[in-house]
């Protein structure tokens, strides 16, 4: 009963606040813990029938403008991998390192978004994932077409 009351009365406001913070993070500095918490609000809301309707209009934008760039490897990541591959893998897989990281929260958001099933048509791919899947497919095709792809990463 408390959970239903919370979702009915507070989810829309929390979701709007989380989306606003995520959007602003492209222009101003926002602490990783705040971004992580905002992304966790969105991830949790995907599983709630009352919340998903507030999230859907923003999800494609969050995935394309925020999530994808955040999970891509940077030059620093490649340098860290080259200098100490074991430490690089430990940091990327260590749950204590990822608990408050925005990158870990983005991966959880992507997982939840791809698991969501509409009660109307469980076999359909949600509209907000079309761009994301196409982006993944295009990148995998480009990567596999290289003469000597680096399979370590």
Backbone as a chain_set.jsonl record, in Angstrom:
{"seq": "XXXXXXXXXXXXXXXXXXXXXXXXXXXXXXXXXXXXXXXXXXXXXXXXXXXXXXXXXXXXXXXXXXXXXXXXXXXXXXXXXXXXXXXXXXXXXXXXXXXXXXXXXXXXXXXXXXXXXXXXXXXXXXXXXXXXXXXXXXXXXXXXXXXXXXXXX", "coords": {"N": [[0.821, -1.198, 0.0], [1.944, 1.265, 0.803], [3.973, 1.511, -1.077], [2.508, 1.699, -3.486], [1.125, 4.103, -3.026], [3.297, 5.872, -2.9], [4.363, 5.655, -5.525], [2.139, 6.544, -7.012], [1.839, 9.206, -6.131], [4.35, 10.499, -6.06], [6.122, 9.667, -8.061], [6.058, 10.874, -10.65], [7.033, 13.497, -10.201], [9.604, 12.909, -9.156], [10.743, 11.573, -11.341], [10.673, 13.585, -13.321], [12.414, 15.429, -12.15], [14.775, 13.894, -12.082], [15.21, 13.46, -14.854], [15.593, 16.108, -15.64], [17.968, 16.76, -14.237], [19.758, 14.95, -15.431], [19.701, 15.886, -18.053], [20.776, 18.472, -17.703], [23.345, 17.827, -17.04], [24.933, 17.731, -19.263], [25.639, 20.292, -19.778], [26.447, 21.546, -17.421], [28.481, 20.902, -14.489], [27.71, 18.06, -12.652], [27.64, 16.143, -9.76], [28.877, 12.789, -9.691], [27.549, 10.967, -8.007], [25.019, 12.124, -7.771], [24.126, 12.028, -10.418], [24.166, 9.261, -10.727], [22.19, 8.483, -8.852], [19.972, 9.754, -10.008], [19.789, 8.369, -12.439], [19.228, 5.848, -11.418], [16.688, 6.251, -10.392], [15.246, 6.542, -12.775], [15.757, 3.992, -13.901], [14.504, 2.294, -12.027], [11.896, 3.19, -12.265], [11.165, 2.272, -14.787], [10.193, -0.275, -14.485], [7.758, 0.066, -13.318], [4.359, 0.254, -13.918], [2.88, 2.682, -13.703], [4.856, 4.608, -13.727], [6.399, 4.285, -16.051], [5.131, 5.506, -18.194], [5.692, 8.192, -17.822], [8.37, 8.189, -18.215], [8.932, 7.194, -20.785], [8.749, 9.279, -22.886], [11.22, 10.524, -22.616], [13.236, 8.674, -22.702], [14.586, 7.76, -25.08], [16.116, 10.013, -25.711], [17.699, 10.22, -23.399], [19.138, 7.816, -23.593], [20.46, 8.142, -26.103], [21.796, 10.677, -26.007], [23.073, 10.781, -23.57], [23.582, 8.244, -22.226], [24.884, 6.502, -24.121], [27.25, 8.012, -24.927], [28.494, 8.036, -22.409], [29.198, 5.387, -21.79], [31.012, 4.693, -23.713], [34.401, 3.923, -24.539], [37.076, 5.964, -23.528], [39.965, 7.993, -24.421], [41.53, 8.107, -22.136], [40.664, 5.789, -20.808], [41.681, 3.855, -22.565], [44.417, 4.381, -22.309], [44.762, 3.752, -19.588], [44.148, 1.037, -19.702], [46.224, 0.081, -21.32], [48.445, 0.686, -19.703], [48.008, -0.685, -17.269], [46.41, -3.388, -17.43], [45.127, -5.258, -15.732], [44.38, -3.811, -13.439], [42.694, -1.979, -14.683], [40.565, -3.634, -15.567], [39.743, -4.606, -13.065], [38.799, -2.23, -11.849], [36.671, -1.591, -13.553], [34.94, -3.688, -13.166], [34.505, -3.913, -10.473], [32.197, -3.901, -7.942], [32.021, -2.143, -5.768], [33.349, 0.074, -6.715], [31.648, 0.816, -8.752], [29.2, 1.373, -7.594], [28.296, 4.002, -6.977], [28.831, 5.176, -9.362], [28.183, 6.948, -12.372], [28.438, 5.64, -14.764], [28.065, 2.908, -14.116], [25.395, 3.081, -13.307], [24.201, 3.822, -15.697], [24.59, 1.52, -17.223], [22.93, -0.22, -15.802], [20.484, 1.063, -16.285], [20.265, 0.703, -19.076], [20.065, -2.081, -19.103], [17.613, -2.459, -17.704], [15.887, -1.053, -19.412], [15.96, -2.608, -21.719], [14.835, -4.914, -20.808], [12.214, -4.33, -20.264], [8.837, -5.066, -20.775], [6.012, -4.476, -22.591], [2.658, -4.634, -21.56], [0.794, -4.759, -23.491], [1.829, -5.656, -26.01], [3.988, -7.992, -25.934], [5.982, -8.922, -27.613], [6.904, -6.871, -29.151], [9.417, -4.449, -29.951], [10.18, -1.778, -27.917], [9.528, 1.622, -28.917], [11.376, 3.53, -28.031], [13.738, 2.162, -27.934], [14.568, 1.586, -30.49], [16.391, 3.388, -31.793], [18.64, 3.024, -30.156], [19.264, 0.259, -30.473], [19.785, 0.258, -33.229], [21.998, 1.935, -33.31], [23.862, 0.368, -31.869], [24.024, -1.865, -33.602], [25.044, -0.652, -35.96], [27.562, 0.201, -35.049], [28.772, -2.235, -34.343], [28.887, -3.44, -36.857], [30.629, -1.674, -38.172], [32.926, -1.993, -36.601], [33.509, -4.733, -36.98], [34.144, -4.697, -39.653], [36.638, -3.629, -39.892], [40.095, -3.86, -40.794], [41.945, -4.913, -38.949], [40.637, -5.413, -36.221], [40.688, -4.537, -32.769], [40.432, -6.876, -30.563], [40.736, -7.025, -27.853], [39.373, -5.115, -26.497]], "CA": [[0.0, 0.0, 0.0], [2.828, 2.43, 0.855], [4.67, 1.591, -2.363], [1.554, 2.194, -4.483], [0.892, 5.515, -2.719], [4.509, 6.6, -3.285], [4.425, 5.708, -6.983], [1.043, 7.371, -7.514], [1.929, 10.613, -5.746], [5.678, 11.104, -6.13], [6.986, 9.192, -9.152], [6.158, 11.843, -11.748], [7.939, 14.561, -9.777], [10.972, 12.372, -9.081], [11.201, 11.288, -12.7], [10.94, 14.865, -13.979], [13.631, 15.971, -11.554], [15.896, 13.072, -12.545], [15.427, 13.767, -16.272], [16.14, 17.467, -15.691], [19.368, 16.698, -13.802], [20.524, 14.245, -16.458], [19.811, 16.811, -19.19], [21.67, 19.572, -17.347], [24.715, 17.338, -16.868], [25.695, 17.955, -20.489], [26.057, 21.691, -19.808], [27.073, 21.946, -16.154], [29.006, 19.784, -13.712], [26.84, 17.459, -11.634], [28.386, 15.069, -9.112], [28.592, 11.438, -10.167], [26.55, 10.337, -7.136], [23.712, 12.699, -8.117], [23.758, 11.42, -11.697], [23.893, 7.853, -10.462], [20.887, 8.395, -8.196], [18.961, 10.134, -11.003], [19.654, 7.247, -13.362], [18.582, 4.747, -10.699], [15.261, 6.579, -10.349], [14.71, 6.194, -14.096], [15.817, 2.522, -14.033], [13.47, 1.702, -11.185], [10.594, 3.565, -12.808], [10.846, 1.505, -15.993], [9.456, -1.475, -14.092], [6.48, 0.437, -12.701], [3.404, 0.652, -14.963], [2.494, 4.084, -13.584], [6.014, 5.468, -13.971], [6.97, 4.137, -17.387], [4.499, 6.475, -19.094], [6.385, 9.469, -17.648], [9.761, 7.991, -18.635], [9.022, 6.907, -22.221], [9.076, 10.41, -23.774], [12.59, 10.99, -22.399], [14.204, 7.576, -22.682], [15.447, 7.743, -26.266], [17.069, 11.117, -25.565], [18.658, 9.848, -22.35], [20.019, 6.773, -24.124], [21.304, 8.609, -27.203], [22.621, 11.845, -25.688], [23.779, 10.664, -22.303], [24.041, 6.894, -21.889], [25.857, 5.986, -25.085], [28.569, 8.648, -24.764], [29.103, 7.73, -21.115], [29.752, 4.029, -21.736], [32.078, 4.515, -24.696], [35.765, 4.031, -24.032], [37.757, 7.224, -23.793], [41.416, 7.884, -24.557], [42.046, 7.81, -20.788], [40.392, 4.369, -20.582], [42.644, 3.079, -23.352], [45.727, 4.558, -21.674], [44.745, 2.963, -18.352], [44.194, -0.367, -20.094], [47.578, -0.211, -21.797], [49.44, 0.768, -18.628], [47.771, -1.72, -16.254], [45.148, -4.024, -17.821], [44.478, -5.937, -14.607], [43.745, -2.769, -12.63], [41.595, -1.44, -15.485], [39.45, -4.588, -15.491], [39.269, -4.609, -11.679], [38.011, -1.02, -11.615], [35.428, -1.604, -14.328], [34.073, -4.781, -12.711], [34.377, -3.86, -9.017], [30.894, -3.342, -7.583], [32.183, -1.009, -4.86], [33.736, 1.209, -7.561], [30.539, 1.17, -9.628], [27.94, 1.598, -6.884], [27.877, 5.39, -7.144], [29.291, 5.729, -10.632], [27.153, 7.178, -13.381], [28.606, 4.61, -15.788], [27.38, 1.715, -13.627], [23.954, 3.341, -13.317], [23.781, 3.796, -17.099], [24.507, 0.113, -17.625], [21.704, -0.743, -15.185], [19.371, 1.654, -17.026], [20.173, 0.005, -20.356], [19.558, -3.421, -18.801], [16.186, -2.366, -17.378], [15.151, -0.608, -20.6], [15.841, -3.713, -22.665], [14.011, -5.964, -20.197], [10.825, -3.892, -20.125], [7.867, -5.661, -21.682], [4.702, -3.849, -22.554], [1.589, -5.618, -21.348], [-0.028, -4.781, -24.705], [2.453, -6.497, -27.03], [5.265, -8.386, -25.339], [6.994, -9.25, -28.619], [7.332, -5.65, -29.838], [10.542, -3.67, -29.416], [9.674, -0.436, -27.61], [9.999, 2.666, -29.819], [12.53, 4.242, -27.503], [14.947, 1.344, -28.086], [14.93, 1.437, -31.906], [17.624, 4.131, -32.047], [19.721, 2.407, -29.404], [19.634, -0.989, -31.138], [20.388, 0.593, -34.517], [23.333, 2.455, -33.001], [24.697, -0.794, -31.532], [24.222, -2.646, -34.823], [25.938, 0.089, -36.849], [28.913, 0.176, -34.496], [29.317, -3.59, -34.465], [29.229, -3.645, -38.264], [31.842, -0.895, -38.457], [34.033, -2.629, -35.888], [33.846, -6.013, -37.605], [34.657, -4.48, -41.004], [38.026, -3.154, -39.829], [41.098, -4.849, -41.224], [42.488, -5.579, -37.779], [39.981, -4.917, -35.017], [41.355, -4.849, -31.494], [39.456, -7.683, -29.83], [40.944, -6.951, -26.398], [38.454, -4.136, -25.916]], "C": [[0.868, 1.266, 0.0], [3.538, 2.606, -0.485], [3.75, 2.162, -3.443], [1.302, 3.688, -4.282], [2.091, 6.358, -3.172], [4.591, 6.746, -4.798], [3.358, 6.651, -7.526], [1.256, 8.86, -7.265], [3.288, 11.273, -5.981], [6.504, 10.723, -7.352], [7.133, 10.221, -10.265], [7.13, 12.974, -11.395], [9.382, 14.103, -9.71], [11.549, 12.119, -10.472], [11.536, 12.585, -13.43], [12.218, 15.51, -13.449], [14.862, 15.21, -12.046], [16.227, 13.37, -14.007], [16.063, 15.146, -16.421], [17.622, 17.476, -15.298], [20.252, 16.028, -14.851], [20.736, 15.163, -17.663], [20.81, 17.927, -18.905], [23.123, 19.121, -17.257], [25.564, 17.509, -18.121], [26.243, 19.379, -20.548], [26.788, 22.147, -18.552], [27.552, 20.704, -15.417], [27.973, 19.348, -12.679], [27.6, 16.263, -11.079], [27.918, 13.701, -9.596], [27.525, 10.748, -9.32], [25.148, 10.841, -7.449], [23.226, 12.119, -9.439], [23.385, 9.957, -11.514], [22.507, 7.676, -9.851], [19.762, 8.739, -9.18], [18.718, 8.998, -11.993], [18.975, 6.056, -12.698], [17.085, 4.994, -10.546], [14.605, 6.19, -11.671], [14.675, 4.676, -14.269], [14.712, 1.838, -13.247], [12.08, 1.987, -11.748], [10.185, 2.785, -14.036], [9.996, 0.288, -15.651], [8.088, -1.191, -13.49], [5.507, 0.913, -13.778], [2.989, 2.125, -14.889], [3.635, 5.027, -13.951], [6.509, 5.422, -15.405], [6.379, 5.142, -18.367], [5.15, 7.849, -18.988], [7.816, 9.388, -18.181], [9.88, 7.874, -20.15], [9.369, 8.118, -23.088], [10.538, 10.864, -23.687], [13.644, 9.913, -22.629], [15.116, 7.542, -23.903], [16.506, 8.839, -26.178], [18.117, 10.788, -24.516], [19.643, 8.816, -22.875], [20.97, 7.333, -25.177], [22.253, 9.732, -26.804], [23.463, 11.693, -24.431], [24.392, 9.282, -22.093], [25.121, 6.392, -22.838], [27.208, 6.683, -24.939], [29.268, 8.273, -23.455], [29.742, 6.344, -21.077], [30.839, 3.776, -22.777], [33.445, 4.666, -24.035], [36.371, 5.365, -24.445], [39.248, 6.96, -24.006], [42.052, 7.521, -23.218], [41.834, 6.336, -20.466], [41.419, 3.502, -21.321], [44.046, 3.185, -22.77], [45.816, 3.722, -20.392], [44.848, 1.472, -18.658], [45.601, -0.768, -20.531], [48.586, -0.232, -20.655], [49.253, -0.326, -17.571], [46.425, -2.402, -16.53], [44.406, -4.69, -16.662], [43.743, -4.922, -13.73], [42.557, -2.156, -13.372], [40.368, -2.349, -15.39], [38.882, -4.627, -14.073], [38.368, -3.4, -11.407], [36.676, -1.059, -12.348], [34.458, -2.676, -13.84], [33.805, -4.75, -11.209], [33.077, -3.173, -8.626], [31.019, -2.16, -6.624], [32.609, 0.243, -5.627], [32.535, 1.717, -8.359], [29.253, 1.557, -8.915], [27.419, 3.02, -7.084], [28.306, 5.986, -8.484], [28.122, 5.877, -11.598], [27.225, 6.101, -14.467], [27.903, 3.313, -15.379], [25.866, 1.879, -13.653], [23.405, 3.339, -14.745], [23.642, 2.355, -17.583], [23.266, -0.554, -17.039], [20.464, -0.208, -15.908], [19.178, 0.946, -18.359], [19.614, -1.402, -20.153], [18.062, -3.384, -18.538], [15.361, -1.97, -18.599], [14.962, -1.743, -21.596], [15.014, -4.863, -22.109], [12.532, -5.606, -20.148], [9.957, -4.539, -21.195], [6.53, -4.949, -21.501], [3.653, -4.929, -22.347], [0.712, -5.735, -22.588], [0.533, -5.737, -25.751], [3.861, -6.855, -26.571], [6.345, -8.688, -26.365], [7.546, -7.999, -29.306], [8.529, -5.008, -29.142], [9.991, -2.273, -29.132], [10.307, 0.611, -28.534], [11.281, 3.321, -29.331], [13.828, 3.435, -27.607], [15.398, 1.192, -29.535], [16.254, 2.134, -32.214], [18.814, 3.442, -31.392], [20.2, 1.123, -30.085], [20.292, -0.721, -32.488], [21.808, 1.122, -34.332], [24.295, 1.295, -32.695], [25.027, -1.611, -32.779], [25.209, -1.951, -35.764], [27.377, 0.043, -36.345], [29.544, -1.199, -34.579], [29.706, -3.907, -35.909], [30.516, -2.914, -38.621], [33.066, -1.558, -37.829], [34.468, -3.92, -36.585], [34.398, -5.835, -39.019], [36.092, -3.962, -41.018], [38.979, -4.271, -40.224], [41.679, -5.609, -40.034], [41.856, -5.012, -36.504], [40.717, -5.378, -33.76], [40.346, -5.571, -30.604], [39.663, -7.668, -28.32], [39.92, -6.045, -25.741], [37.1, -4.249, -26.573]], "O": [[0.569, 2.225, -0.712], [3.686, 3.728, -0.969], [4.168, 3.015, -4.226], [1.27, 4.451, -5.248], [1.918, 7.428, -3.756], [4.859, 7.837, -5.302], [3.64, 7.468, -8.403], [0.89, 9.686, -8.101], [3.36, 12.497, -6.089], [7.493, 11.392, -7.653], [8.237, 10.418, -10.774], [7.96, 13.357, -12.22], [10.285, 14.814, -10.152], [12.713, 12.422, -10.735], [12.572, 12.674, -14.088], [13.005, 16.068, -14.214], [15.875, 15.82, -12.388], [17.397, 13.515, -14.359], [16.968, 15.331, -17.235], [18.435, 18.128, -15.953], [21.361, 16.487, -15.124], [21.83, 15.208, -18.226], [21.603, 18.288, -19.775], [24.035, 19.939, -17.383], [26.791, 17.44, -18.047], [27.197, 19.65, -21.278], [27.646, 23.028, -18.611], [27.091, 19.594, -15.684], [27.435, 20.166, -11.933], [28.142, 15.46, -11.838], [26.738, 13.485, -9.872], [26.687, 10.022, -9.855], [24.189, 10.072, -7.398], [22.056, 11.761, -9.572], [22.403, 9.479, -12.082], [21.739, 6.817, -10.285], [18.719, 8.085, -9.182], [17.574, 8.703, -12.341], [18.224, 5.33, -13.35], [16.297, 4.049, -10.567], [13.536, 5.579, -11.683], [13.674, 4.13, -14.732], [14.064, 0.915, -13.741], [11.197, 1.13, -11.709], [8.993, 2.642, -14.312], [9.163, -0.13, -16.455], [7.341, -2.12, -13.185], [5.798, 1.88, -14.483], [2.77, 2.748, -15.927], [3.393, 6.132, -14.436], [6.994, 6.429, -15.921], [7.072, 5.583, -19.284], [5.162, 8.598, -19.965], [8.401, 10.404, -18.555], [10.826, 8.397, -20.739], [10.225, 7.994, -23.965], [11.032, 11.523, -24.601], [14.829, 10.225, -22.739], [16.317, 7.314, -23.76], [17.664, 8.615, -26.531], [19.302, 11.05, -24.722], [20.845, 8.922, -22.634], [22.163, 7.032, -25.15], [23.409, 9.733, -27.227], [24.454, 12.401, -24.253], [25.586, 9.165, -21.815], [26.161, 5.908, -22.393], [28.228, 6.002, -24.835], [30.496, 8.203, -23.404], [30.744, 6.155, -20.387], [31.515, 2.748, -22.726], [33.614, 5.44, -23.093], [36.192, 5.825, -25.573], [39.728, 5.846, -23.796], [42.994, 6.729, -23.164], [42.724, 5.694, -19.91], [41.952, 2.541, -20.767], [44.783, 2.2, -22.738], [46.827, 3.065, -20.143], [45.546, 0.734, -17.963], [46.102, -1.827, -20.154], [49.483, -1.074, -20.637], [50.236, -0.839, -17.036], [45.412, -2.036, -15.933], [43.176, -4.679, -16.629], [42.605, -5.16, -13.326], [41.533, -1.848, -12.762], [39.257, -1.872, -15.157], [37.664, -4.676, -13.899], [37.303, -3.537, -10.805], [35.662, -0.607, -11.816], [33.257, -2.568, -14.087], [32.955, -5.496, -10.724], [32.873, -2.0, -8.938], [30.189, -1.253, -6.67], [32.265, 1.356, -5.229], [32.421, 2.916, -8.613], [28.31, 2.021, -9.555], [26.229, 3.216, -7.333], [28.152, 7.188, -8.702], [27.208, 5.053, -11.636], [26.202, 5.7, -15.022], [27.224, 2.69, -16.195], [25.138, 0.941, -13.978], [22.277, 2.906, -14.977], [22.682, 2.017, -18.275], [22.622, -1.364, -17.707], [19.503, -0.946, -16.12], [18.05, 0.622, -18.732], [18.786, -1.864, -20.939], [17.317, -4.193, -19.092], [14.263, -2.488, -18.803], [13.921, -1.832, -22.247], [14.54, -5.704, -22.872], [11.686, -6.488, -20.007], [10.309, -4.553, -22.375], [6.003, -4.845, -20.393], [3.761, -6.02, -22.907], [-0.036, -6.704, -22.726], [-0.207, -6.541, -26.317], [4.808, -6.102, -26.797], [7.525, -8.709, -26.014], [8.572, -8.078, -29.982], [8.639, -5.021, -27.916], [9.398, -1.653, -30.015], [11.48, 0.501, -28.891], [12.168, 3.63, -30.126], [14.909, 3.981, -27.387], [16.505, 0.715, -29.784], [17.14, 1.539, -32.827], [19.871, 3.296, -32.006], [21.403, 0.921, -30.256], [21.252, -1.399, -32.853], [22.707, 0.793, -35.105], [25.412, 1.259, -33.211], [26.176, -2.002, -32.985], [26.11, -2.594, -36.302], [28.306, -0.137, -37.133], [30.738, -1.314, -34.859], [30.72, -4.558, -36.158], [31.388, -3.467, -39.291], [34.115, -1.666, -38.462], [35.663, -4.165, -36.755], [35.057, -6.739, -39.534], [36.695, -3.872, -42.088], [38.708, -5.455, -40.018], [41.881, -6.821, -40.111], [42.48, -4.221, -35.796], [41.286, -6.469, -33.713], [39.504, -4.936, -29.968], [38.858, -8.235, -27.582], [39.63, -6.192, -24.553], [36.181, -3.509, -26.224]]}, "num_chains": 1, "name": "protein.A"}
